[in-house]
Amino acid sequence: MQRPCFAFGTFVLDPEAGTLRREDILVPIAYRGLLLLAAFARRPGEVLRKADLLEAAWPGLAVEESNLSVQIAALRKLLGPGPQGGEWIATIPRVGYRFTAQVQSFGDDQGSPPPAARPSIAVLPFCDMSDDLGHASFADGLTEDVITDLSRVPDLYVAARNSSFVYKDQSADVRRIAQELGVRYLLEGSVRRASDRVRINAQLIDAIGGGHLWAERFDRSLEDIFAVQDEVARKIVKALISQLTARPPHQQLASREP
């Protein structure tokens, strides 16, 4: 049975299991607080009235509004600073509260960790921007090489090639693609060939925040097409491993290889 989980920032909330994780580490959370956080995660950005939140955390019970205030304060302390240093839970005077986080929901069919708990990525088909449309095989081959090499990395979930290639030549919202593939990060890129030269651009995107975490450009001679594919794939994979395992999701980096 599908089990919904919610990822925001470095947190993953699994309401059914009753767990909250920060970077794959369990965070102790009170039962009422977990119910409130689940209510917020299901409706991010919306103003939730106090009465609705009371019903979510104390279903069928008559409790004082002060209990809600206590739980909200506890949640704020537990979650710490929110995006850009603000609060995860904003107060709407005389109305209720609003969850300010960008939330991504995931269906966890087999109990495997969702993206924020374990790094997960989909490599989208590299776009062939060459004048000669007959060079598309180079872009596809590069995509497949990156997928293959990333799949060998321990503790990294990589969406299958057949799943990623569904989005070839499609323009779609990165958050929708990530949600459909069950990943947090997307790698996209382009290939442009001219005569015996090739230019390859690649970008790593955090689908939850929508920001670019890494970008690189490669200019190469095509004396040996397979050697170029292998070299560029290795460099991309090395850079991605560094980004996905060493840097917080919100930290951005753009670099260029000489």
C-alpha positions in Angstrom: 0.0 0.0 0.0 1.3 3.4 -0.8 2.5 5.4 2.1 2.7 9.2 1.8 5.9 10.9 3.0 6.7 14.6 3.0 10.1 16.2 2.4 10.9 19.8 3.2 14.3 21.3 3.8 16.4 18.6 5.3 13.4 16.9 6.9 11.4 13.9 6.0 8.0 13.3 7.7 6.4 9.9 7.6 3.0 10.4 9.4 2.0 6.7 9.1 5.2 5.5 10.7 5.1 8.4 13.2 8.6 9.5 12.4 10.4 12.7 11.6 14.0 12.6 10.2 16.6 15.3 9.6 19.2 14.1 7.2 18.3 10.5 7.9 18.6 11.0 11.7 15.4 10.4 13.8 14.2 13.5 15.5 12.1 13.0 18.7 8.6 14.6 18.2 5.5 14.6 20.4 2.4 12.8 19.1 0.3 16.0 18.9 3.2 17.8 17.2 3.5 15.1 14.6 -0.2 15.4 13.8 0.0 19.1 13.5 3.1 18.9 11.3 1.4 16.4 9.0 -1.6 18.7 8.7 0.8 21.5 7.6 2.8 19.3 5.2 -0.4 18.2 3.4 -1.3 21.9 2.7 1.9 23.9 2.4 1.4 27.6 1.8 -2.2 27.6 2.8 -3.6 29.4 5.8 -5.0 26.8 8.2 -7.5 28.0 10.7 -7.0 27.2 14.4 -10.2 25.2 14.5 -9.0 22.9 11.7 -5.6 22.4 13.4 -7.3 21.6 16.7 -9.3 19.0 15.0 -6.3 17.6 13.2 -4.3 17.2 16.5 -7.1 16.4 18.9 -9.8 14.8 16.7 -13.2 14.7 18.4 -11.9 16.3 21.6 -12.7 19.7 23.1 -9.4 21.4 24.1 -8.4 24.9 24.9 -6.8 27.0 22.1 -3.8 27.5 24.4 -2.8 23.8 23.8 -2.4 24.6 20.1 -0.2 27.6 20.9 2.0 25.4 23.1 2.4 22.7 20.4 3.1 25.3 17.7 5.9 26.8 19.9 7.3 23.4 20.4 7.3 22.6 16.7 9.1 25.9 15.9 11.8 25.1 18.5 12.1 21.6 17.1 12.4 22.6 13.5 14.8 25.5 14.1 15.2 28.4 11.6 13.2 28.1 8.4 14.0 29.0 4.8 16.1 32.2 4.6 16.2 32.4 8.3 12.5 32.8 8.8 10.0 30.6 10.6 8.6 27.3 9.2 5.3 28.2 10.7 4.0 31.7 10.2 1.3 33.2 12.4 -1.7 34.7 10.7 -3.2 37.0 13.4 -6.7 36.1 14.5 -7.0 33.4 11.9 -4.4 30.6 12.2 -1.1 29.5 10.8 0.7 28.9 7.5 3.5 26.4 6.7 6.1 28.4 4.7 8.1 25.4 3.5 8.2 24.0 0.0 7.0 20.5 0.5 7.4 17.5 -1.8 5.2 14.4 -1.2 6.3 10.9 -2.1 4.5 7.6 -2.3 6.6 5.1 -0.4 5.5 1.7 -1.7 8.2 -0.5 -0.2 9.3 1.5 2.8 12.5 2.8 1.0 13.7 6.2 2.3 12.3 9.1 0.3 14.7 11.5 -1.3 15.5 13.8 1.5 16.5 10.9 3.7 18.7 9.2 1.1 20.1 11.2 -1.9 18.1 10.3 -5.0 18.5 11.6 -8.5 17.1 11.3 -12.0 19.3 11.9 -15.0 17.1 13.5 -17.7 18.0 12.9 -21.4 20.6 15.4 -22.5 19.1 17.7 -25.1 20.9 17.6 -28.5 21.2 21.2 -29.8 23.4 20.4 -32.8 22.5 21.6 -36.2 22.8 18.0 -37.5 19.9 16.1 -35.9 21.7 12.9 -36.6 24.0 13.4 -33.6 21.2 12.6 -31.0 22.8 9.2 -30.3 25.8 11.0 -28.7 23.6 12.9 -26.2 21.6 9.7 -25.4 24.9 7.7 -24.9 26.2 10.3 -22.6 23.0 10.2 -20.6 23.1 6.5 -20.3 26.8 6.6 -19.2 26.0 9.0 -16.4 23.1 6.9 -15.2 25.2 3.7 -15.3 28.1 5.3 -13.3 25.8 6.9 -10.8 24.0 3.6 -10.2 27.2 2.2 -8.9 27.4 4.7 -6.1 26.4 3.1 -2.7 23.4 4.7 -0.9 22.3 6.7 -3.9 19.0 6.0 -5.5 19.0 6.6 -9.3 15.8 6.5 -11.4 15.9 3.9 -14.1 16.9 4.8 -17.6 13.5 3.9 -19.0 11.8 6.1 -16.5 14.0 9.1 -17.2 13.8 8.8 -21.0 10.0 9.3 -20.8 10.8 13.0 -20.5 13.0 13.2 -23.6 12.2 16.3 -25.7 9.6 17.4 -23.1 9.4 20.7 -21.3 7.9 20.1 -17.9 8.1 21.5 -14.4 11.1 20.1 -12.5 9.0 19.6 -9.3 6.4 17.5 -11.2 9.1 15.4 -12.9 10.8 14.8 -9.5 7.6 13.9 -7.8 6.6 11.5 -10.6 10.0 9.8 -10.5 10.2 9.8 -6.7 13.5 11.7 -6.5 14.7 15.0 -5.1 17.5 15.9 -7.5 17.5 16.2 -11.3 20.5 16.3 -13.6 19.8 17.9 -17.0 22.1 19.0 -19.8 22.6 19.8 -23.4 25.0 18.7 -26.1 26.1 20.9 -29.1 28.3 19.5 -31.8 30.1 21.5 -34.5 32.5 19.8 -36.9 35.0 17.9 -34.7 34.1 19.8 -31.4 31.5 19.3 -28.8 30.2 21.5 -26.0 28.4 19.8 -23.1 26.5 21.7 -20.4 25.2 20.0 -17.3 23.2 21.3 -14.3 22.2 19.7 -11.0 18.8 20.9 -9.7 17.2 20.6 -6.3 13.6 19.9 -7.3 12.2 21.0 -3.9 13.9 24.4 -3.8 14.1 24.8 -7.5 17.7 26.1 -7.4 20.8 25.0 -9.3 23.3 23.4 -6.9 26.0 22.9 -9.5 26.7 23.7 -13.2 29.5 22.8 -15.5 30.5 23.3 -19.1 32.8 20.9 -21.0 34.4 21.8 -24.4 36.1 18.8 -26.0 37.6 17.6 -29.3 35.8 14.6 -30.8 38.9 12.6 -31.9 37.5 9.6 -29.9 33.8 10.0 -29.3 33.6 7.2 -26.7 36.6 8.5 -24.8 34.9 11.9 -24.6 31.6 10.3 -23.3 33.6 8.3 -20.7 35.6 11.3 -19.5 32.7 13.7 -19.3 30.5 11.1 -17.6 33.2 10.5 -15.0 33.7 14.2 -14.3 29.9 14.8 -13.9 29.5 11.8 -11.6 32.4 12.9 -9.4 31.0 16.4 -9.1 27.5 15.1 -8.3 28.8 12.8 -5.6 30.5 15.7 -4.0 27.4 17.8 -4.2 24.9 15.2 -3.0 27.0 13.9 -0.1 28.9 16.9 1.2 26.7 20.0 0.7 23.4 21.1 2.3 20.6 21.2 -0.2 20.2 25.0 0.0 23.9 25.7 -0.7 24.4 26.6 -4.3 27.6 26.4 -6.4 28.3 27.2 -10.0 31.7 26.3 -11.4 33.3 26.1 -14.8 36.1 23.9 -16.0 38.8 25.6 -18.0 
